């Protein structure tokens, strides 16, 4: 059975919930980092913890599995997993999964298929790793690759199947959603479940279904009311269709594997909707902890930006213009303006449309530029969450107006997994 959004959610859908820049935050961040030269990256722990509480509240008692690609910092993964309402990690590469398991994380779901033969040889040879890591499969060929990589390893491998969540219309001629798993129907998922069940050395433990077209697409785009209404209508239809199909798929797979341990779904933008489905046992989320700029335009929740980076002012080319060092940190996805970081504090700065965010320098326009001096910091928000950590080897953790810890990112620990 699928629950319907509460009246509070329906009321939220009629208003924008974008978080506005706060000059007091700039004062705190500048004071905390006054002795540090930029570039520097920070995480505001008050905002991080408040965002974690909001994710857990929206999950309605179902555990939230943390998407590590959206965090990419072991210390912050440990921090959020120590909170009530969170359990397990959703990782993005096999090498990362093995590293996290060796580091003491006992429940790691690899959310993407892998062709890492050396990693599979290690996984199949180590009982502790094999007990901690679950791998993603959506094709029998992936099982054969793992078997071929065993190199003598005999450990049973935990397997999760991925259901394609895309909304298909007009007999499949129109598709809305990411191209992930080829398994779209309950029958297709059940057939692969049977293949896993009769293949020695594997145990089916979970199902994942990530509805990116719902969880990862904002539905309150500034200045675009018609498109926003169209997105909300699409997402409402997609939620209804997926809830029915996901429940049918889970029933079909449980008929093959009654010991199924988890059914994972969701994402930051759809936590409360996915949690309302009886078939789903846990929710995936990660970006909602840092709250990058792509998560500003949602009607169903309001969160505080927690992760930012600062670039130093190094030039003042003229009235209403400053230039900062670097800043050209584009996010993955379809290239466009929404993939660039956004100048955040002080409020009122914008890119020069002829230059944008540059590799080694970035001009910024706006009246606020005239109040900035050489050496001052301009604070930015990245377009996506964890990708920021690929640019910095450490994060400064801020409480109030003080840095209380400096923690390494994955990069700072010597790992760039992709």
N, C-alpha and C positions, 0 to 999 in steps of 0.2 A: 504494500500500500504506500502511496506517496502523499505526504502531507503538503498542504498548501502554505505559501508564505503568510506570515502573520500580518495583522493589520499594521503593525509598526513598519514592517518591510514595505508594504504597499504604500504607506504614506511617504517613506523615504524615497521611493521611486519617483516621486513628483518633485524632488528638489535635488539640486547639485550638492555634493558633499566634499568638494575639493578643499583640501587643507591650505589655508592662507599663510604666507610667510609671516613670521613674528619677529619684530625687531629685537625683542627681549632675548630670543634664541640667539640672534647674531651676537649680541653683547656677551652672552654666556660663552659661546663658542670662541669668540675672539679672546676673551679673558683666559679661558682654559688653555688656549694654544699660543698665548702671547710670546712664550719663550721658544716656540718652534717655528722654523722656516717652512713655508709652503713650497711644494705640494704636500698636503697632509690629508689623511682620511680619518673620519671619526664615526663612532656610533654613540648616539645619545641613549644611555641605558634606561632612562625613565620612559622615553618613547618606545624603545625596544620591548621593555617589559609590559607596557600598556598595550602594545600591539599584540603581544603574545596572549595576554588575558582576553583580548577581544576575539582572537581566533578560537581560543578554547570555549568562550561563551557561545560563539556562533555555531560551534561544532555540537553543542547540545549534549555533552556527555560522551560523545564518541571520541576516541583518541585521535590526535593530530600527528601524522607522520611528517617529519620535517624534511623538506626538499633541500638537500645539501647544496645543490648548484646555486640556490638563491642566498646562501649564507657564506660558504667557502672559508670558514674560520672554525677550527676545532673548539676553541674556547667558547664561542657563542653557541655552537651546537650543544656543547655540554650544559651551558647556562639554560637554554630553553628546554632541553630534555629533563632537567631537574625540576621543572615546574609541573604542577598538576595539569592533566589534560593532554600531555604530549608523550608519545611513545614511538620509538623507532626512527630510522633515517631512510629517506628515499635518495639513493645516490645516482650518479650519472655515468660513471665508467667502472669497469671491473677493477682496474688498478686502484682507483679511489676506494672502492668497496673493500678490497683486501686491506688497504692501509687503515681504513677506519676500524675494521674488525680487529686488526692487530693492535690498534690503539685502545681497545676496550669497549667499543660500541657493539652490543650483542645482537642487534636486530637491524640488518642493513638490506633493504630491498633495492636491487639494481633496476632502475626504471627503463632501461633501454637495452636491446640485444647487443651482444658483444661478439667480436671476432678475435679477441685477445687470447691466442693459444697458450702463450706462456702463463698468463693469468689463470686460465682454466686448469693447466697442469698443476699449478700451485694450489688452487682451490680443491681439486679432487684428491690431493695428497695429504691435506691437513684437516683432521677432524674438527678442530676448533673453528677454522675458517668456514668449513662446509656447514657447520651448525649455525653460524652467524649470518651468512650471506645467502640471499635468495636471488636467482637470476631470472631475467625476462626472456620468454620464448613466445614466438608467434608463427613458427614455421618448423616442421620436422627437420629441415636441414640444419637448424641451429643445434638440435640435439645431437645430430651426427658430428657436427664440428666439435662439440664438447667431448664426445666420446673419443674422437680421433686425437684430441689434445691431452688425453689423460696421462700418457707416459707412465703407466703403471699405477696411477692413483685410483683407488677403489672406493672413495667416499661417495655416499649418496648425495646427489645435488638437489637442493631445494629449487623448485620451479614455480614461477608465476606466469599466467597467461594474460595477454593484453587484449581487451575488447576495443575495436574501433568505435569511437563515439560519434562520428560525423553524422550529421543530419542529411539524409538523402531524399530528394524530392523529384517528382516527375519521372518516376521509374529509374532513379539513379542518375539521370542526366544532369541534375544539379546537386552538387555536394558542398556542404558547409561544415568546415572543420579541418583540422590538420590531417595530413596523410601519414598515419602511423601504422598501426597493425592492419594486416589484410583480413583479419577475422571480424566480420561485421555482424553476422547473424548468430543467434544462440546455437544453431546446429553446427556452424563452423567451429565455434569455440569448444563445443562438446566433442567434436571429432578429434581435435588436437588433444583434448584432455584424455581421450581413450588412447591416443598414441603414446602420451607420456606414461599412462598407467601400465601399458604393456611393454615399455622399454626399461630394461634393468638399469639400475644406477641412478634413477630419477624419482623424485616424489613431488607430486603436485600439491602446493600448499596455499596458493592464492590466485586472485584475479585482480587485475588493475584496469581501470577505465578512466582516462583523463579527458575531461570535456573542455579542451582549450578554447573552443569557440564560445563557451559560456563563462568559464573561470578566468580567461585571459583577455577578454575583450570588454573595454569600458562601454557603459551604456548611457553615459551622460556627457557627451562630447560638447565642450564649450563652443557656443556659437553655431551649433549644428543640430537644432531641435528635430528636424525631420529625420535625419539619419539616426539620431538617438532613439526616436520612437521605433524606427525600423529594426534597430538592433534589439531593443527590448522585446518586440514582437517575435523576432527570430529566436531569441534565447528562451522565451516562454514556450514556444512550440518545441524547441529542441529539448528542453527539460522534460516536457511531458512524454515525448517520444522515447527519450533515453531511459527514463525511469521504468517504463514498461519493458523495454528491450533488455535493460540490464537485469531486472528481476527475472525475466525468462532465462537469460543466459546463466545466471547464478543457479537457478533450479536445475538447468540442464547439466551443468558441470558438477553440482553436488550429487547428482544421480550417479556420476562416475567416481567422484572423489568426495565421499561424505565427510571426510576428516578435514576438509578445507578450513584453513586457519583464518584467512582474512579476505575481505573484498574491499579494495581501495578505490576511492574516487575523489573527485573534487578538485580544488585549487583555491587560491586566495579569494578570487572573485565569486565563488559559488559555494562557499563552505556551508552556509545554513541550508541552502537548497538541497545539496547532495546529502547532508546529514539527515535530512527528513525522509530519505528512502530507507525502508526497512532492510533492503538487500545489502546495503553498504554498511560495513562494520568499522571502517576507519577513513579519515579524511587526510588528503595530502595538501600541504601548504608550506610556503617558505618566503615568498616575496612579501607577504603581509607583515613580516617582521621588520624589514628594512624600509618598505614602502617607497619604491622608486617612482619616478614621474609617470610611468605608464599605468600606475594604479590610482591616479588622481580622479579619474572620471567614472566612478561607480556610484550607483544609487543605493546599493544594499549595505554599504559600510563606510565608515569614516575613520581613517587611521592617521597617525602622525609620522612624517618623515623621520627616520631614525639614523640612516646612513647618509653622510655627505662627504664631499671632499672640497678642499680649498686650493685655489691657485693664487699666486702672488701678483699684484699689480707691478709691472716692470716698465711701463711707458704711459705717457699722457699725450697722445698725438694732437689733441685739440679740445675745444670746448665740447663737453658732453661725450667724450670718448676716453676710455682707458684700454690698455692692452695688458692681458695677463699671460703668464708663461704657460704654454701647453694647453691642455684641456680638451683636445680632440679625441675623446674616448667614446667612439660610437658603439651602440649595442647591436646585437645580432638581430636578424629578421630582415624583412623587406626594407631596403634603404629608403630613408625619408627623414623629414625634419624631426619626427617623433622619436627617432633613434639617437638623437644627440642629447648629451646632458643639457640641463636647463639651468641658467644662472638663477640663483634662488635668493641669496642674501648678499648685499642689500637688495631690497625689492626695487624693481623698475629697470633692471638692466636687460638688454637683448642683444642678440648677435647682429653683426653687420651682414645683411643678406648677400653681399658679394663675397664674403669670406667664411662665414659660419665658424664652427669650432675647429681650430687649426692644430696641426701636428705639434708645432713648437711655439706658436703664439696665437692668441685669440683676441681680436678687438671686441669691445663691448660698448654699446651705445646706450644713452639714456641720461636723464638729469642726475641720477644718483652717481654717475661717474665723476661729477665735479666735486663730490665730497670725499673722494678716494685719493689717497696719497701713494707714492711709490713705497712698496713693501706691504701695503694693506692686503688683506685677504678678501677674495670673493668666493663665496660658498656656492657650490653646485650640487644638484641632484642628478645621479645617473639615470638613464632611461630604464634600465633593468636592474635587478637586485645584485646577485652575486658577481656579475661580470666586473663590477667595480674593483673587486678584490684581485683581479688579474693585473691591475695597474699599480697596486700598492703591496708592499711586503708586510705592512703592519697596520693595525687599526688602533686608534687612541679611544679608549672608552671613557666617556664623560658622564659625570654625575654632578648636577648643578652647574657650577662654573669651574670644575676641577677635573683634570685627568686622573682617574683612579687606577688605570691599568693600561698597559700597552701589550697587545696580543698579536701573534703572527697570523697572517692569512695563509691559505694553502701555498701561495707563492712564497711567502716568507719562510715556510718550512721546506722549501725546495721542490714543491710539486706544482706542475702545470699539467693537469690531467687531460686537457684538450687544448 
